Amino acid sequence: MTLLHVLVVIAVAQVLFVLLLAVFVFLRRERLVRRARRVWRGRAILNQPLARWLVGEGSVKQLADQLKVLPNPSALAFAAEILDTRVPVEQHSGFGKAMRDVPAMRWALKGAQSWRWWRRLDAARALGIVGRRDDAPVLRPLLDDPHAAVRLAATQALAAVDDERLVRVAVARYPHEALAVRLFITNTLRAVWKQSESPLRDELARRDAPARDLAAWLGLAESLNLPSLRVGITALASHDDPEVRVAVARALRRFPHAESVETLRALLEDPQDFVRAGAAQALGALRAAEAQAQLERRLTDEAWWVRFRCALALALLGEPGRAALRRARQSPDAYARDMAVMTSGLSDGAVLELADV
């Protein structure tokens, strides 16, 4: 084979590749266009019965009847979208009961044990719409699914299934999830806070749990902000691991109470600088005037971050704290003097913004 033959073969291969690529792009575009048209037609079918139901002029059954004529995947997607974006919380139960008879929901629930993760995802999404307490055995394995998207959808179905045992499973798994998944789980647990309270309180009482897990549960307690959790949080202030102690400091800023302030004042003397900084931030958030003298003394702390947090906390205490900063500007300690000069000129808005970072 001569060089010319080789070049001809290469040229033919390149032409074929370009032609195949063009065909692929064209077919892909046509598929997307057809999908967009199906979505548009589906919305057009559902808009009128949905609007009539939401304003009280129609029934949710009319909406369910329109969903029955759509393909199963489309009906499931539209039902989930409507529930998340259009249906008020107080009407979720009625919407779920009406959707129970839609064939797409039965089709989705059949995939709960499928080896395909996207079919299990469909089942979890369907449970979030039509789930009932007797669906708990179906939802339970989905909470432990190896695929994160399935676990996330299953967690969001907890509000519909309303089973405290499953909420306990979700709380126990919480520290082992990725941060993005935790954010969604937190939002769901807020919706089922009555069922979340006892499991989270029990987890916080596990002093033998890994420090990483305790810190995650403390972060969840901070987000849920349930008063009954405060005792369990303050009990962890003496934990050996500083990551747990700083998580306690962060959580207590959501719990205004004399015991919270007392615990934070003790943490302000912690040997770890980031724990002291967290305690100072929390004392400022609680507007703990009784800690003013201690915060003022900590303006001489060896750690810049602690001095900064203490100065911001003093600024949040109003005029007495501002007066303490003015006194610190005349301090013989260079650390305290420089920090007071830097923060005393900040506006109230700037102080609030920096204190929450």
C-alpha positions as CSV (number, residue, x, y, z in Angstrom):
1,M,0.0,0.0,0.0
2,T,1.4,3.3,-1.1
3,L,1.4,6.6,0.9
4,L,-1.4,7.8,-1.4
5,H,-3.6,4.9,-0.5
6,V,-3.1,5.6,3.2
7,L,-4.0,9.2,2.8
8,V,-7.2,8.2,0.9
9,V,-8.2,5.8,3.7
10,I,-7.7,8.5,6.3
11,A,-9.7,11.1,4.3
12,V,-12.6,8.6,3.8
13,A,-12.6,7.8,7.5
14,Q,-12.7,11.5,8.5
15,V,-15.5,12.2,6.0
16,L,-17.5,9.3,7.5
17,F,-16.8,10.5,11.0
18,V,-18.1,14.0,10.2
19,L,-21.2,12.6,8.5
20,L,-22.0,10.4,11.4
21,L,-21.4,13.3,13.8
22,A,-23.8,15.4,11.8
23,V,-26.5,12.7,11.8
24,F,-26.1,12.3,15.6
25,V,-26.4,16.0,16.2
26,F,-29.5,16.2,14.0
27,L,-31.2,13.2,15.6
28,R,-30.4,14.5,19.1
29,R,-31.9,17.8,18.3
30,E,-35.0,16.2,16.9
31,R,-35.4,14.1,20.0
32,L,-35.0,17.2,22.2
33,V,-37.6,19.1,20.1
34,R,-40.1,16.3,20.4
35,R,-39.5,16.1,24.1
36,A,-40.1,19.8,24.5
37,R,-43.3,19.5,22.4
38,R,-44.5,16.7,24.7
39,V,-43.8,18.8,27.8
40,W,-45.6,21.8,26.3
41,R,-48.6,19.7,25.3
42,G,-48.7,18.1,28.8
43,R,-48.6,21.5,30.5
44,A,-51.4,22.8,28.2
45,I,-53.6,19.8,29.2
46,L,-53.0,20.3,32.9
47,N,-53.1,24.1,33.2
48,Q,-56.8,24.5,33.1
49,P,-57.9,21.8,35.6
50,L,-55.0,22.7,37.9
51,A,-56.0,26.4,37.9
52,R,-59.6,25.6,38.5
53,W,-58.8,23.3,41.5
54,L,-56.4,25.8,43.1
55,V,-59.0,28.6,43.0
56,G,-61.7,26.3,44.3
57,E,-63.8,26.0,41.1
58,G,-62.9,22.4,40.3
59,S,-61.8,19.2,41.9
60,V,-58.4,17.5,42.1
61,K,-60.1,14.5,40.5
62,Q,-60.3,16.4,37.2
63,L,-56.6,17.0,37.4
64,A,-55.9,13.3,38.1
65,D,-58.1,12.3,35.1
66,Q,-55.9,14.5,32.8
67,L,-52.7,13.0,34.2
68,K,-54.1,9.5,33.4
69,V,-53.9,10.2,29.6
70,L,-50.2,11.2,29.7
71,P,-47.3,8.7,29.4
72,N,-46.3,7.3,32.7
73,P,-42.9,9.1,33.0
74,S,-44.5,12.4,32.0
75,A,-47.4,12.0,34.4
76,L,-45.0,11.3,37.3
77,A,-42.8,14.2,36.5
78,F,-45.7,16.6,36.1
79,A,-47.3,15.4,39.4
80,A,-44.1,15.9,41.3
81,E,-43.6,19.3,39.8
82,I,-47.1,20.4,40.7
83,L,-46.8,19.1,44.2
84,D,-43.5,20.9,44.8
85,T,-44.3,24.3,43.2
86,R,-48.1,24.8,43.0
87,V,-49.9,22.9,45.8
88,P,-50.1,24.5,49.3
89,V,-48.9,22.3,52.2
90,E,-52.4,22.0,53.6
91,Q,-53.6,20.4,50.4
92,H,-50.8,17.9,50.0
93,S,-52.8,15.1,51.6
94,G,-55.8,15.6,49.3
95,F,-53.6,15.8,46.2
96,G,-51.8,12.5,47.2
97,K,-55.1,10.7,47.7
98,A,-56.4,11.7,44.3
99,M,-53.1,10.8,42.6
100,R,-53.2,7.3,44.1
101,D,-55.4,6.0,41.3
102,V,-53.2,7.5,38.5
103,P,-51.6,4.6,36.5
104,A,-48.3,6.3,36.5
105,M,-48.0,6.0,40.3
106,R,-48.7,2.3,40.3
107,W,-46.2,2.0,37.4
108,A,-43.5,3.9,39.4
109,L,-44.1,2.0,42.7
110,K,-43.5,-1.3,40.9
111,G,-40.0,-0.3,40.3
112,A,-39.1,0.0,44.0
113,Q,-37.0,-3.2,43.9
114,S,-35.7,-2.8,40.3
115,W,-32.0,-3.2,39.6
116,R,-32.1,0.0,37.6
117,W,-31.5,3.0,39.9
118,W,-33.7,5.3,37.9
119,R,-36.7,3.0,38.4
120,R,-36.1,3.1,42.1
121,L,-35.8,6.8,41.9
122,D,-39.2,6.9,40.2
123,A,-40.6,4.8,43.1
124,A,-39.2,7.1,45.7
125,R,-40.6,10.2,43.9
126,A,-44.0,8.5,43.7
127,L,-44.0,7.8,47.4
128,G,-43.3,11.5,48.0
129,I,-46.6,12.2,46.2
130,V,-49.0,9.3,47.2
131,G,-47.2,7.7,50.1
132,R,-49.1,6.6,53.2
133,R,-48.1,5.1,56.5
134,D,-48.7,1.5,55.2
135,D,-46.0,2.3,52.5
136,A,-43.3,2.3,55.1
137,P,-42.0,-1.2,54.1
138,V,-41.6,0.0,50.5
139,L,-39.8,3.2,51.5
140,R,-37.4,1.6,54.1
141,P,-34.9,0.0,51.7
142,L,-34.9,3.1,49.5
143,L,-33.5,5.1,52.4
144,D,-30.4,2.8,52.3
145,D,-30.2,2.7,48.5
146,P,-26.6,2.8,47.2
147,H,-27.5,5.7,44.9
148,A,-27.5,9.2,46.5
149,A,-30.3,10.5,44.2
150,V,-32.6,7.6,45.3
151,R,-31.8,8.2,49.0
152,L,-32.5,11.9,48.6
153,A,-35.9,11.3,47.0
154,A,-36.7,8.7,49.6
155,T,-36.0,11.1,52.4
156,Q,-38.2,13.7,50.8
157,A,-41.0,11.1,50.9
158,L,-40.9,10.9,54.7
159,A,-43.4,13.8,55.0
160,A,-46.0,11.8,53.0
161,V,-45.3,8.4,54.7
162,D,-45.2,9.9,58.2
163,D,-43.5,7.1,60.0
164,E,-41.2,7.9,63.0
165,R,-39.2,4.7,62.5
166,L,-38.2,5.8,59.0
167,V,-37.4,9.3,60.3
168,R,-35.1,7.7,62.8
169,V,-33.3,5.9,60.0
170,A,-32.8,9.2,58.1
171,V,-31.5,10.9,61.2
172,A,-29.0,8.1,61.9
173,R,-27.7,8.2,58.3
174,Y,-27.5,12.0,58.2
175,P,-23.7,12.3,59.2
176,H,-22.8,9.9,56.4
177,E,-24.4,11.8,53.5
178,A,-22.7,14.4,51.3
179,L,-23.2,18.0,52.2
180,A,-25.6,18.7,49.3
181,V,-27.8,15.7,50.3
182,R,-27.8,16.9,53.9
183,L,-29.2,20.2,52.9
184,F,-32.2,18.5,51.3
185,I,-32.6,16.1,54.2
186,T,-32.6,19.1,56.6
187,N,-35.5,20.7,54.7
188,T,-37.5,17.5,54.8
189,L,-36.8,17.0,58.5
190,R,-38.1,20.5,59.2
191,A,-41.4,19.4,57.6
192,V,-41.6,16.4,59.9
193,W,-40.1,18.1,63.0
194,K,-42.4,16.3,65.4
195,Q,-41.1,12.9,64.3
196,S,-37.5,14.2,64.1
197,E,-37.3,15.5,67.7
198,S,-37.0,12.3,69.6
199,P,-34.6,10.5,67.2
200,L,-32.2,13.5,67.1
201,R,-32.3,13.8,70.9
202,D,-31.4,10.2,71.2
203,E,-28.5,10.5,68.8
204,L,-27.1,13.6,70.7
205,A,-27.1,11.5,73.9
206,R,-24.7,8.9,72.3
207,R,-21.5,10.1,73.9
208,D,-19.7,7.1,72.4
209,A,-20.6,8.1,68.8
210,P,-17.7,9.3,66.6
211,A,-17.0,13.0,66.9
212,R,-17.7,13.6,63.2
213,D,-21.2,12.2,63.6
214,L,-21.9,14.2,66.7
215,A,-20.8,17.4,65.0
216,A,-23.2,16.6,62.1
217,W,-26.1,16.0,64.4
218,L,-25.3,19.2,66.2
219,G,-25.5,21.0,62.9
220,L,-28.8,19.4,62.2
221,A,-30.1,20.5,65.7
222,E,-29.0,24.0,64.9
223,S,-31.0,24.0,61.7
224,L,-34.1,22.4,63.2
225,N,-34.0,24.8,66.2
226,L,-36.2,22.7,68.4
227,P,-36.2,23.9,72.1
228,S,-36.2,20.4,73.5
229,L,-32.8,19.7,72.0
230,R,-31.0,22.4,74.0
231,V,-30.3,20.2,77.0
232,G,-28.7,17.6,74.8
233,I,-26.6,20.2,73.0
234,T,-25.2,21.8,76.2
235,A,-24.4,18.3,77.6
236,L,-21.8,17.9,74.8
237,A,-20.0,21.1,75.7
238,S,-17.4,19.1,77.7
239,H,-16.7,16.6,74.9
240,D,-13.1,15.7,74.4
241,D,-13.1,16.5,70.7
242,P,-12.8,20.3,69.8
243,E,-14.9,19.7,66.7
244,V,-17.8,18.7,68.8
245,R,-17.3,21.7,71.2
246,V,-17.3,24.2,68.4
247,A,-20.4,22.6,66.9
248,V,-22.0,23.1,70.3
249,A,-21.1,26.7,70.2
250,R,-22.5,27.2,66.8
251,A,-25.7,25.4,67.7
252,L,-26.4,27.3,70.9
253,R,-26.6,30.6,69.1
254,R,-30.1,29.4,68.0
255,F,-31.2,28.7,71.6
256,P,-31.5,31.9,73.7
257,H,-31.5,30.7,77.3
258,A,-29.5,31.4,80.5
259,E,-27.9,27.9,80.4
260,S,-26.8,28.5,76.8
261,V,-25.1,31.7,77.8
262,E,-23.4,30.0,80.7
263,T,-22.2,27.2,78.5
264,L,-20.8,29.6,75.9
265,R,-19.0,31.6,78.5
266,A,-17.2,28.4,79.5
267,L,-16.4,27.7,75.9
268,L,-14.9,31.2,75.5
269,E,-12.1,29.9,77.8
270,D,-11.5,26.8,75.7
271,P,-7.9,25.9,74.9
272,Q,-8.7,25.7,71.1
273,D,-8.9,29.0,69.4
274,F,-11.6,28.1,66.9
275,V,-13.8,27.0,69.8
276,R,-13.3,30.3,71.5
277,A,-14.1,32.1,68.3
278,G,-17.3,30.1,67.9
279,A,-18.4,30.9,71.4
280,A,-17.8,34.6,71.0
281,Q,-19.8,34.6,67.8
282,A,-22.7,32.8,69.5
283,L,-22.6,35.2,72.5
284,G,-22.9,38.1,70.1
285,A,-25.8,36.4,68.3
286,L,-27.6,35.9,71.7
287,R,-26.8,39.6,72.7
288,A,-25.4,38.2,76.0
289,A,-24.8,41.4,77.9
290,E,-23.6,39.5,80.9
291,A,-20.6,38.3,78.9
292,Q,-19.4,41.8,78.1
293,A,-16.5,41.9,80.5
294,Q,-15.3,38.5,79.4
295,L,-15.5,39.5,75.7
296,E,-13.6,42.7,76.5
297,R,-10.8,40.7,78.2
298,R,-10.6,38.4,75.2
299,L,-9.7,41.3,72.9
300,T,-6.2,40.5,74.0
301,D,-6.4,36.8,72.9
302,E,-3.4,35.5,71.0
303,A,-5.6,34.3,68.1
304,W,-6.7,37.1,65.6
305,W,-9.9,35.3,64.8
306,V,-11.0,35.2,68.5
307,R,-10.2,38.9,68.9
308,F,-12.2,39.7,65.7
309,R,-15.2,37.6,66.9
310,C,-15.1,39.2,70.4
311,A,-15.0,42.7,68.9
312,L,-18.0,42.0,66.7
313,A,-19.9,40.5,69.6
314,L,-19.2,43.6,71.6
315,A,-20.5,45.8,68.8
316,L,-23.7,43.7,68.8
317,L,-24.3,44.5,72.5
318,G,-25.4,48.0,71.7
319,E,-24.0,51.1,73.4
320,P,-22.4,49.3,76.3
321,G,-20.4,47.1,73.9
322,R,-19.5,50.1,71.7
323,A,-18.2,51.9,74.9
324,A,-16.1,48.8,75.6
325,L,-14.6,49.1,72.1
326,R,-13.9,52.8,72.6
327,R,-12.0,51.9,75.9
328,A,-10.1,49.2,74.1
329,R,-8.9,51.8,71.5
330,Q,-6.8,53.3,74.4
331,S,-5.6,49.9,75.7
332,P,-1.9,49.4,76.1
333,D,-2.3,46.0,74.4
334,A,-1.6,46.4,70.7
335,Y,-3.8,43.5,69.8
336,A,-6.9,44.9,71.6
337,R,-6.2,48.4,70.4
338,D,-5.9,47.5,66.7
339,M,-9.0,45.3,66.7
340,A,-11.0,47.9,68.5
341,V,-9.9,50.5,65.9
342,M,-10.8,48.2,63.0
343,T,-14.3,47.3,64.3
344,S,-15.5,50.4,66.1
345,G,-15.9,52.3,62.9
346,L,-18.1,49.7,61.2
347,S,-21.8,50.5,60.6
348,D,-24.5,48.4,62.3
349,G,-25.3,46.7,59.0
350,A,-21.7,45.8,58.4
351,V,-21.4,44.3,61.9
352,L,-24.5,42.2,61.4
353,E,-23.2,40.9,58.1
354,L,-19.7,40.1,59.4
355,A,-21.0,38.5,62.6
356,D,-23.1,36.0,60.6
357,V,-20.3,34.8,58.4
